[in-house]
Amino acid sequence: MILDKLFERFVEETPVTVMARAAIEHALPSDELDALFDEHAEHQYTRELVFSAVVDLMGVVVGKIQPSVRAAYKAVQGTLPVTLTALYDKLNHLEPVVSGALVCHTAQRLESVVRAMHAEVPALLPGFRVRIIDGSHLAATQRRLEVLRGSIAGPLPGQSLVVLDPELMMATHMIPCEDGHAQERSLSPQIIGLVNANDVWIADRNFCTTTLLTGIAKHVAFFVIRHHANLPFVTVGTLRKCGRTDTGIVFEQSVTIRDSDGQMMKLRRVVIRLDKPTRDGDSDMSILTNLPKKAASGVAVAELYRNRWKVETMFQSLTQMLNGEIDTLAYPRAALLGFATALLSYNVLSTVQAALRAAFGTEKVQNEVSAYYIANEIRVNTGGMKIALEPEVWKEFETMKPAALAKYLVRWASHANLMKYERSRRGPKKPVPKRTRFPKKTHVSTARLLAESRRKSP
């Protein structure tokens, strides 16, 4: 009874923290994670340190609860049966395929919970399964390895292609790559392996290759991909105006390209003549699609492509709310596991937001609630809740049916005070002045400049 009262106290005071912990337990049951490792690892094997323990430790670092892997290890040193050196050895040799499988597995478990809450975001194109894909090159690491010392250039530990489901706002797949200089197009075969019939794949021009366009079409699926100048047209039809969006006037024409088998493929080319040039100075934007007109008009295709920002927002969230790019992990495989852990943490946060949508309405949560403040509250309260509540309290959520967990999450969400997470409205950006002062100095004293400014003020 005392424990029940204590648990309910946390529900009343910080429901999002309780929701996040329950979602984590459901997404990461220890036995399933260890089985996942056994299934996908080809060279590594388990001696004393199980994979689930590694993921738990990485989770507190990625969630900014601990500042580093070493600090996280020290916090649980009495419960881990290995040395710090052995832990790093495990991280540095973990096969990328395991990291990719971790993201996919946890997304599947949490998807069932979100759908049980009926908390999906309205579909971008009803009747189709939309997927947005983009690449993320991991930030440069510290030069801790012998091969990196003395290097002026920043060492990149790898990159990942991430697939976002905009209806769930979850990262469903991660395609890891240890080579930080590899182009996205080199990973086209792995992308094609994820395509299902009736999909619509949205991507930027780096993915505009004959191989990928043909591969998607052969799966009876569709694409909305920005045209790259390296992909030539065989024939081009008349460009006709078909409407406008918030960003510019929309035109459309039919084009033909030669597919990877040498056959002609008929596509639609949608051109947006922008009211304002892009950051790269482009005054228009060209998009290729094989969607039929009856499924999406030219304007609808342009609007679909505009939703590509959702995946960029996800990457920004990983940087602001989570520590997904740990600069002390110089080995590519360790860095990729850190990024995978950040993606699954993002999915947990998305599940919390889905519960809030179910309790308060999609429009209110989407427009007024900041994920940053939710993540901050979870980070602040996780440590105290971990001390106050016994681990056994959370065990039942590991095997709980998605529908049952969904009911708990929605009930807990109803206790949330949305004003605590209200989105900050920023004003228009001020133009950045040209920096011309002190060109011959490497640094200045802010205190002295402020004092001088006060003396000049009337």
C-alpha positions in Angstrom: 0.0 0.0 0.0 2.9 2.4 0.9 4.5 1.6 -2.5 1.3 2.2 -4.3 0.9 5.6 -2.7 4.5 6.4 -3.6 4.1 5.3 -7.2 0.9 7.4 -7.5 2.7 10.4 -6.0 5.1 10.2 -9.0 2.2 9.9 -11.3 0.7 13.1 -9.9 3.9 15.1 -9.8 5.8 13.9 -12.9 3.6 11.7 -15.1 5.9 12.0 -18.1 8.7 10.4 -16.2 6.6 7.5 -15.2 5.3 7.1 -18.7 8.8 7.2 -20.1 10.1 4.5 -17.7 7.1 2.2 -18.4 7.7 2.7 -22.2 11.4 1.9 -21.8 10.7 -1.2 -19.8 8.3 -2.4 -22.5 10.6 -1.5 -25.4 13.7 -3.0 -23.8 13.0 -6.3 -22.0 16.3 -7.8 -21.1 15.7 -11.3 -22.4 14.6 -10.0 -25.8 17.6 -7.7 -26.1 20.0 -10.6 -25.3 18.2 -12.8 -27.8 18.4 -10.0 -30.4 22.2 -9.9 -29.9 22.5 -13.7 -30.2 20.5 -13.6 -33.4 22.4 -10.8 -35.3 25.9 -10.8 -33.9 28.2 -12.9 -36.2 31.6 -12.6 -34.4 30.9 -11.3 -30.9 29.5 -13.6 -28.2 28.4 -13.2 -24.6 30.7 -14.2 -21.8 29.8 -12.2 -18.7 28.6 -8.8 -20.0 25.1 -9.2 -21.6 23.9 -6.9 -24.3 21.0 -5.6 -22.3 23.3 -4.3 -19.7 25.3 -2.4 -22.3 22.2 -0.8 -23.7 21.0 0.2 -20.2 24.4 1.9 -19.5 24.4 3.6 -22.9 20.9 4.9 -22.2 21.9 6.9 -19.2 24.7 8.5 -21.1 22.6 9.3 -24.2 19.8 10.6 -21.9 22.4 13.0 -20.3 21.7 11.4 -16.8 25.5 10.6 -16.7 28.1 12.7 -18.5 30.2 9.9 -19.9 30.5 6.1 -20.3 33.1 6.1 -17.5 30.8 7.9 -15.1 27.9 5.6 -16.0 30.2 2.6 -15.4 31.3 3.9 -12.0 27.6 4.5 -11.0 26.8 0.8 -11.5 30.3 -0.7 -11.1 29.1 -3.0 -8.3 26.5 -4.6 -10.5 28.6 -5.2 -13.6 30.8 -8.3 -13.7 33.4 -6.8 -15.9 36.1 -4.2 -15.9 35.9 -0.8 -17.6 38.4 -2.0 -20.2 36.2 -5.0 -21.0 33.1 -2.7 -21.3 34.9 -0.5 -23.9 36.1 -3.6 -25.7 32.5 -4.7 -26.0 31.4 -1.3 -27.3 34.2 -0.9 -29.8 33.6 -4.3 -31.4 29.8 -4.4 -31.4 28.7 -5.1 -35.0 26.7 -2.4 -36.7 24.0 -4.8 -37.7 23.2 -5.3 -34.0 22.7 -1.5 -33.6 20.4 -1.4 -36.6 18.4 -4.3 -35.3 18.1 -2.6 -31.9 16.3 0.4 -33.4 14.0 -1.7 -35.5 13.0 -4.0 -32.6 12.2 -1.3 -30.2 10.2 0.7 -32.8 8.1 -2.3 -33.5 7.2 -2.8 -29.8 6.4 0.8 -29.3 4.4 1.1 -32.5 1.8 -1.4 -31.1 1.4 0.8 -28.0 0.9 4.0 -30.0 -1.7 2.3 -32.3 -3.5 0.9 -29.3 -3.8 4.5 -28.0 -5.1 5.6 -31.4 -2.7 8.4 -31.1 -1.2 8.5 -34.6 -0.5 11.8 -36.3 -2.9 12.4 -39.3 -1.5 10.6 -42.4 0.4 12.7 -45.0 -1.2 10.8 -47.8 -4.2 8.6 -46.8 -4.1 5.1 -48.3 -0.3 5.0 -48.4 2.5 4.2 -46.0 4.8 7.2 -46.1 8.5 6.9 -45.1 11.0 9.8 -44.9 14.7 8.9 -45.2 17.8 11.0 -44.6 21.4 10.5 -43.6 23.2 11.7 -40.6 27.0 11.9 -40.5 28.1 11.6 -36.8 30.0 14.5 -35.4 33.7 14.5 -35.2 35.1 12.7 -32.1 38.1 13.4 -29.9 41.4 12.2 -31.2 41.9 9.4 -28.7 43.0 6.7 -31.1 46.7 6.4 -32.2 45.7 6.8 -35.8 43.9 10.1 -35.1 46.6 11.9 -33.1 48.2 14.7 -35.0 45.3 14.9 -37.5 44.1 18.4 -38.2 40.9 17.1 -39.9 38.0 16.2 -37.7 37.7 12.4 -37.4 34.2 11.2 -38.4 33.2 7.9 -36.7 30.5 6.9 -39.2 27.1 7.8 -40.5 23.6 6.4 -40.5 20.6 6.5 -42.7 17.4 6.8 -40.7 13.9 6.0 -41.7 11.1 8.1 -40.1 7.5 7.1 -39.9 5.7 10.5 -39.9 2.4 8.9 -38.7 4.0 7.6 -35.5 6.9 10.1 -35.5 9.3 7.2 -34.8 12.5 6.1 -36.3 11.6 2.7 -37.6 15.0 1.7 -39.1 18.6 2.7 -39.0 21.1 1.7 -41.7 24.5 2.0 -40.0 27.8 2.7 -41.9 31.2 2.8 -40.4 32.7 4.9 -43.2 32.0 8.5 -42.4 32.9 9.5 -46.0 30.5 7.1 -47.8 27.8 8.6 -49.9 24.1 7.9 -49.1 23.7 6.4 -52.6 26.2 3.6 -51.8 23.6 2.3 -49.3 20.8 2.1 -51.9 20.6 -1.8 -51.7 19.9 -1.7 -48.0 17.2 1.0 -48.5 15.5 -1.1 -51.3 15.4 -4.0 -48.9 13.0 -2.0 -46.6 10.5 -1.0 -49.3 7.0 -2.5 -49.2 4.3 -2.3 -51.8 2.2 0.9 -51.6 5.0 2.8 -49.8 5.8 6.5 -50.6 9.4 7.3 -49.9 10.4 11.0 -49.5 14.1 12.0 -49.7 16.4 14.7 -50.8 18.5 14.8 -54.0 21.4 12.8 -52.6 19.0 9.8 -53.0 18.1 10.6 -56.6 19.8 7.6 -58.3 18.6 5.3 -61.0 19.2 2.3 -58.8 17.0 3.6 -56.0 14.2 5.0 -58.1 14.1 1.7 -60.1 14.2 -0.4 -56.9 11.3 1.4 -55.3 9.2 1.2 -58.5 9.9 -2.6 -58.8 8.4 -3.1 -55.4 5.1 -1.5 -56.6 5.9 1.5 -54.4 6.3 5.2 -55.0 8.8 8.0 -54.4 8.9 11.8 -53.9 12.5 12.6 -54.3 14.2 15.9 -55.3 15.9 15.7 -58.7 19.7 15.6 -58.8 21.4 17.2 -61.9 23.4 14.0 -62.4 20.2 12.1 -63.4 19.5 13.0 -67.0 16.1 13.0 -68.7 15.5 11.2 -72.0 12.4 13.1 -72.9 10.8 16.2 -71.3 7.1 17.3 -71.7 5.6 20.8 -71.5 5.9 22.6 -68.2 2.4 23.6 -67.0 1.3 25.7 -64.0 -0.8 23.7 -61.6 -1.2 25.9 -58.5 0.9 27.2 -55.6 2.0 26.4 -52.1 3.1 28.7 -49.2 6.6 28.7 -50.6 6.0 29.3 -54.3 4.3 28.6 -57.6 4.0 24.9 -58.7 4.5 23.6 -62.2 4.4 20.1 -63.6 5.6 18.2 -66.6 6.1 14.6 -67.7 9.6 13.3 -68.1 11.2 10.0 -69.1 14.4 8.5 -67.6 16.2 5.2 -68.4 16.0 2.7 -65.6 18.7 0.4 -64.4 17.6 -2.3 -66.9 17.8 0.1 -69.8 14.0 0.5 -70.0 12.1 3.8 -70.2 10.4 4.9 -67.0 7.8 7.6 -67.2 7.8 10.1 -64.2 6.2 13.3 -63.2 8.5 16.3 -62.6 7.1 18.9 -60.2 8.8 22.2 -60.1 8.4 24.8 -57.4 9.5 28.4 -58.3 10.3 29.7 -54.8 9.2 33.0 -53.5 12.5 33.1 -51.6 15.7 31.3 -52.6 17.0 28.4 -50.5 20.1 28.7 -48.2 22.0 27.2 -51.2 20.7 30.0 -53.5 18.3 27.8 -55.5 15.4 29.8 -56.9 13.4 26.7 -57.9 13.1 23.1 -56.7 12.5 20.1 -58.9 10.9 16.9 -57.5 10.5 13.5 -59.3 7.7 11.2 -58.5 5.9 8.1 -59.9 2.7 8.8 -57.9 -0.3 8.8 -60.2 -2.1 12.2 -60.5 -5.3 10.7 -59.1 -3.4 9.9 -55.9 -1.6 13.3 -55.6 -1.8 16.4 -57.6 1.3 18.5 -58.4 0.6 20.7 -55.4 0.1 17.7 -53.2 3.5 16.3 -54.3 5.1 19.6 -53.4 3.5 19.6 -50.0 4.6 16.0 -49.4 8.2 16.9 -50.1 7.9 19.9 -47.7 7.3 17.3 -44.9 10.9 16.1 -45.3 11.8 18.7 -42.6 10.3 16.3 -40.1 13.3 14.0 -40.3 15.7 17.0 -40.0 13.7 18.1 -36.9 14.3 14.6 -35.5 18.1 14.9 -36.0 18.0 18.3 -34.3 16.1 16.8 -31.3 18.8 14.1 -31.0 21.3 16.9 -30.6 19.4 19.2 -28.3 17.6 16.7 -26.0 19.9 13.8 -26.1 23.6 13.0 -26.3 23.5 10.8 -29.4 26.9 11.7 -30.7 29.3 11.0 -27.9 32.6 12.6 -28.9 34.7 10.4 -26.6 33.6 7.2 -28.5 36.1 7.3 -31.3 35.7 3.8 -32.6 33.0 3.7 -35.3 31.1 0.7 -33.8 30.8 2.3 -30.4 29.7 5.6 -31.9 27.0 3.9 -34.0 25.6 2.1 -30.9 25.4 5.5 -29.1 23.4 6.9 -32.1 21.1 3.9 -32.1 20.5 4.3 -28.4 19.6 8.0 -29.1 17.1 6.9 -31.8 15.3 4.4 -29.5 15.3 7.1 -26.7 13.6 9.4 -29.3 11.0 6.8 -29.9 10.3 6.5 -26.2 9.8 10.3 -26.1 7.5 10.0 -29.1 5.4 7.4 -27.3 5.1 9.8 -24.3 3.9 12.5 -26.7 1.5 10.1 -28.3 -0.1 9.4 -24.9 -0.5 13.2 -24.4 -2.2 13.4 -27.8 -4.6 10.7 -26.8 -5.4 12.5 -23.5 -5.5 16.2 -24.7 -6.0 16.0 -28.5 -3.5 15.9 -31.4 -3.8 19.6 -32.4 -3.2 20.9 -28.9 -0.1 18.8 -28.2 1.4 19.2 -31.7 1.1 23.0 -31.6 1.6 23.9 -28.0 3.8 21.2 -26.3 7.6 21.3 -26.5 9.4 17.9 -26.5 12.5 19.6 -25.1 10.8 20.5 -21.8 9.3 17.0 -21.6 12.8 15.4 -22.1 14.2 17.8 -19.5 11.7 16.9 -16.9 12.3 13.2 -17.5 16.1 13.7 -17.2 15.7 15.7 -13.9 13.4 13.2 -12.2 14.6 9.8 -13.4 17.4 9.6 -10.8 15.1 10.3 -7.8 12.4 8.0 -9.1 15.0 5.2 -9.6 16.0 5.5 -5.9 12.5 5.8 -4.5 10.9 2.9 -6.4 12.2 -0.7 -6.4 13.1 -2.2 -9.8 10.4 -4.9 -9.3 7.7 -2.2 -9.7 8.5 -2.0 -13.5 8.9 -5.7 -14.3 5.2 -6.1 -15.3 5.6 -3.5 -18.1 8.1 -5.7 -19.9 5.6 -8.3 -20.8 2.4 -6.3 -20.6 0.1 -6.4 -23.6 0.3 -3.2 -25.8 -3.4 -2.4 -25.2 -3.0 -2.7 -21.4 0.0 -0.4 -21.4 -1.8 2.0 -23.6 -4.5 2.4 -21.1 -2.0 3.1 -18.3 -0.2 5.7 -20.4 -3.3 7.6 -21.3 -4.5 7.6 -17.7 -1.1 8.9 -16.5 -1.0 11.5 -19.3 -4.3 13.0 -18.1 -2.4 14.1 -14.9 0.1 16.2 -17.0 0.2 20.0 -16.6 0.8 21.0 -20.2 1.7 24.5 -19.2 5.0 23.1 -17.9 5.8 22.0 -21.4 4.5 25.0 -23.3 6.4 25.7 -26.5 8.4 28.9 -26.5 7.4 31.3 -29.3 10.5 33.0 -30.7 10.2 36.2 -32.6 11.6 36.9 -36.0 15.3 36.3 -36.4 17.4 39.5 -36.2 19.9 39.9 -39.0 23.5 39.0 -38.0 25.7 42.1 -38.2 28.9 41.9 -40.2 31.8 41.4 -37.7 34.4 44.0 -38.4 35.6 45.0 -34.9 39.0 43.8 -33.5 40.3 42.1 -36.7 43.8 41.9 -35.3 42.9 40.4 -31.9 42.3 36.7 -31.2 40.1 37.4 -28.1 38.6 40.3 -26.2 37.4 40.9 -22.6 33.6 41.0 -22.5 33.7 42.7 -19.0 35.9 45.5 -20.4 33.7 46.1 -23.4 30.6 46.3 -21.1 32.4 48.7 -18.8 33.4 50.8 -21.7 29.8 50.8 -23.0 28.5 52.0 -19.7 31.0 54.9 -19.6 29.8 56.0 -23.1 26.1 55.8 -22.2 24.6 59.2 -21.2 
